[in-house]
Amino acid sequence: MSRAALVVIDVQESFRQRPIWAHASQPDIVDQVNRLVDAARRRGDLVVWVLHAEPGTGGVFDPALGHVRLIDGLDPAAGEPTLVKTSHNAFTTTNLQQVLTLAGIREVTVCGIRTEQCVETTTRVGCDLGYEMTFVTDATVTFPTPHRDLPADAPLERILADPRTLSTADMVARTEYALAGRFATVRTVAEVVRQLQLSASDAAPRPGAVANAVPVGA
């Protein structure tokens, strides 16, 4: 049984309800996640889906509005858990650690939304809990990020026009620098898929081999 898991974090409709989605760093996030999911399933890895909820807030993360659901095109298979968190990281307010422990998981690959927020925070916590973390940058999404002095209710046009706003490329680069060699191995989708395919191939029975064969004379 595989000791690895893929954790898909907050790839949910909530984000698509915001105007800033038009400036997402990875608009094809569903395709990227599905590539990872398909490869993980073929190797027999556990796939865990995580959603973020803010009950009672009346915002896009309030379950009452119906947006706390996976973006169309993402479909959990039977037996794959879907957890709902209320914290930035996927461990603190869910039983994710219990799920991983019961499955004997030691290696965790993460992807999702947002690059520098919930996905990065989950990576840091997972590392501190002793998991071998892999952060798949191009299967994450971030957005132009305003300077701390900009009002919280600043309109999108002002955020985009402010020279202090960090671009998505800058945000991705800073996240990679912060995580690599400290909290995680940073990989691309292509690199992870290739590794999973090679591992699945190595684990497959060779042509002509008989599984659980009993030696002659036993």
C-alpha positions in Angstrom: 0.0 0.0 0.0 1.3 3.5 -0.8 2.5 5.7 2.0 1.8 8.8 0.1 -1.1 11.2 -0.2 -2.2 14.1 -2.5 -4.1 16.8 -0.6 -6.1 19.2 -2.8 -6.7 22.4 -0.9 -9.6 24.8 -1.5 -10.0 24.5 -5.2 -13.6 25.7 -4.7 -16.2 27.8 -6.4 -15.9 30.5 -3.7 -12.8 32.0 -5.4 -14.5 32.2 -8.8 -17.1 34.4 -7.3 -14.6 37.2 -6.8 -13.7 39.7 -9.6 -10.0 39.1 -8.9 -10.4 35.5 -10.3 -9.9 37.1 -13.8 -6.3 37.7 -12.7 -5.6 34.2 -11.2 -2.1 33.0 -11.7 -3.2 29.5 -12.9 -6.7 29.8 -14.6 -6.4 26.1 -15.7 -6.1 24.9 -12.1 -8.7 22.2 -12.6 -6.7 20.6 -15.4 -3.5 20.8 -13.4 -5.1 19.2 -10.3 -6.7 16.5 -12.4 -3.3 15.5 -13.8 -2.0 15.1 -10.3 -5.1 13.2 -9.1 -5.1 10.8 -12.0 -1.4 10.0 -11.5 -1.9 9.6 -7.7 -4.9 7.2 -8.2 -3.0 5.1 -10.7 -0.2 4.6 -8.1 -2.7 3.8 -5.4 -2.0 7.0 -3.4 -4.6 8.5 -1.1 -6.4 11.6 -2.4 -7.8 14.0 0.2 -10.0 17.0 -0.8 -10.2 20.0 1.5 -12.7 22.9 1.4 -12.6 26.2 3.3 -15.8 27.4 5.1 -16.6 30.6 7.1 -20.1 29.9 8.4 -22.3 32.8 9.2 -20.2 35.4 7.5 -22.4 36.0 4.5 -19.4 36.0 2.2 -18.3 33.6 -0.6 -17.0 31.1 2.0 -20.3 30.9 3.9 -21.7 27.5 3.1 -25.2 29.0 3.1 -24.5 30.7 -0.3 -23.6 27.4 -2.0 -20.1 28.2 -3.2 -18.2 26.0 -0.7 -17.9 23.2 -3.3 -15.3 21.9 -5.6 -15.0 23.8 -8.9 -16.8 21.9 -11.7 -14.5 19.3 -13.3 -13.1 18.0 -10.0 -14.8 14.8 -8.8 -13.7 12.8 -5.7 -13.8 9.1 -6.2 -15.5 6.7 -3.8 -13.6 6.5 -0.6 -11.7 9.7 -1.0 -12.4 11.9 2.0 -13.6 15.5 1.7 -12.7 17.6 4.7 -14.0 21.1 5.6 -11.7 23.5 7.4 -12.2 26.9 9.1 -8.5 27.6 9.6 -5.8 28.6 7.0 -4.0 25.2 7.3 -5.8 21.9 6.6 -4.7 20.3 9.8 -5.9 22.5 12.7 -9.7 22.3 12.3 -10.0 19.0 10.6 -9.1 15.3 11.3 -6.6 15.3 8.4 -3.7 14.1 10.6 -5.9 11.2 11.8 -6.8 10.3 8.2 -3.2 10.3 7.2 -2.0 8.4 10.3 -4.6 5.7 9.8 -3.6 5.3 6.2 0.1 5.0 7.1 1.0 8.2 5.1 4.4 9.7 5.5 4.7 11.6 2.2 2.2 14.4 1.4 1.9 16.4 -1.9 -0.1 19.6 -1.8 -1.8 21.8 -4.4 -4.7 24.2 -4.5 -5.7 27.8 -3.6 -4.0 30.1 -2.4 -0.4 29.5 -3.1 1.0 31.6 -0.3 -1.9 31.2 2.1 -3.7 28.0 2.8 -1.4 25.8 0.6 1.8 27.2 2.0 0.5 27.2 5.6 -0.6 23.5 5.3 2.9 22.7 3.9 4.6 24.4 6.9 2.4 22.6 9.5 2.7 19.3 7.7 6.5 19.6 7.8 6.4 20.4 11.5 4.3 17.3 12.0 6.9 15.2 10.4 5.5 14.6 6.9 7.7 14.7 3.8 6.1 17.6 2.0 6.0 18.3 -1.8 4.6 21.6 -2.9 3.4 21.7 -6.6 3.7 25.3 -7.5 2.0 25.2 -10.9 -1.0 23.4 -9.4 -1.6 26.3 -7.1 -3.4 29.7 -7.6 -2.6 33.1 -6.3 -3.7 36.6 -7.1 -2.2 40.1 -7.2 -1.6 41.0 -3.6 -2.1 44.5 -2.2 0.3 46.3 0.1 -0.6 46.1 3.8 -1.4 49.9 3.9 -4.0 49.6 1.2 -7.6 49.7 2.8 -9.1 46.2 3.1 -12.1 47.4 1.0 -10.0 48.9 -1.8 -11.6 48.2 -5.2 -9.8 45.8 -7.6 -8.9 48.7 -9.9 -7.0 50.4 -7.2 -5.2 47.2 -6.2 -4.1 46.5 -9.7 -3.0 50.1 -10.3 -1.0 50.4 -7.0 2.8 50.0 -7.8 3.2 48.3 -4.4 0.9 45.4 -5.3 2.8 42.2 -5.7 2.3 40.4 -9.0 1.3 36.7 -9.0 4.8 35.9 -10.3 6.4 37.7 -7.4 4.1 35.9 -4.9 4.9 32.5 -6.4 8.6 33.2 -6.4 8.6 34.3 -2.8 6.6 31.3 -1.7 9.0 28.9 -3.4 12.0 30.6 -1.8 10.4 30.4 1.6 9.5 26.7 1.3 12.3 25.1 -0.7 14.9 23.4 1.4 13.1 24.3 4.6 9.6 23.0 4.6 9.1 21.1 1.3 10.5 20.0 -2.0 9.1 22.3 -4.7 8.1 20.5 -7.9 6.1 21.1 -11.0 3.1 19.1 -12.1 5.1 17.5 -14.9 7.8 16.4 -12.4 5.4 15.0 -9.9 3.4 13.1 -12.6 6.6 11.7 -14.1 7.7 10.5 -10.6 4.4 8.9 -9.9 4.3 7.1 -13.2 7.7 5.7 -12.7 6.8 4.5 -9.2 3.6 2.9 -10.5 5.5 1.2 -13.2 8.1 -0.2 -10.8 5.4 -1.5 -8.6 3.5 -3.2 -11.4 4.0 -7.0 -11.8 6.3 -7.9 -14.7 4.9 -9.7 -17.7 4.6 -13.4 -17.0 5.0 -12.9 -13.2 2.5 -14.6 -10.9 1.4 -12.6 -7.9 1.9 -14.4 -4.6 3.4 -17.4 -6.4 4.3 -20.3 -4.1 7.9 -21.6 -4.7 8.1 -25.1 -6.2 8.6 -27.6 -3.4 7.1 -25.4 -0.7 
